[in-house]
Amino acid sequence: MHKLPNKTSIIRFRVAALMVCVKTLLIFATILVYACSFITQLQELATIGLLLAGSIVILFPIRLAITSTCQCPLCRVPVLSGKGCSKSTKAKSFLGSYRLRVALQILLKNRFRCPYCNETTEIKSRR
């Protein structure tokens, strides 16, 4: 089991994991609000949906900047952002997303399994 190099990496991984989860929740909330707005014909719901969609757009570059620095200590591939690398055959996804699974593992289990090298990393500092 591998560990992260320092405490700032731990904070970076947790913030990035939280942002990935928030992005997923915002996408589902936006779709739900737009569907309710379409069914009920309420313009207020459409405005809320537009604000939610705008927050996703604003969150995107911030999340991209943070997640690109969260790398697996073994294979050095960013586990919370897409690089297009081939995944391990044993890698599992959650709701069709490998990143969401890694983010939930970081937040709930305090460790994650890299979808690229399939090695477990503990969210603890080596020092």
Secondary structure, DSSP 8 states (H G I E B T S, - for coil): -EEESSHHHHHHHHHHHHHHHHHHHHHHHHHHHHHHHHHHT-HHHHHHHHHHHHHHHHHHHHHHHHHTT-B-TTT--BTTS-------TT---BTTBHHHHHHHHHHHHSEEE-TTT--EEEEEE--
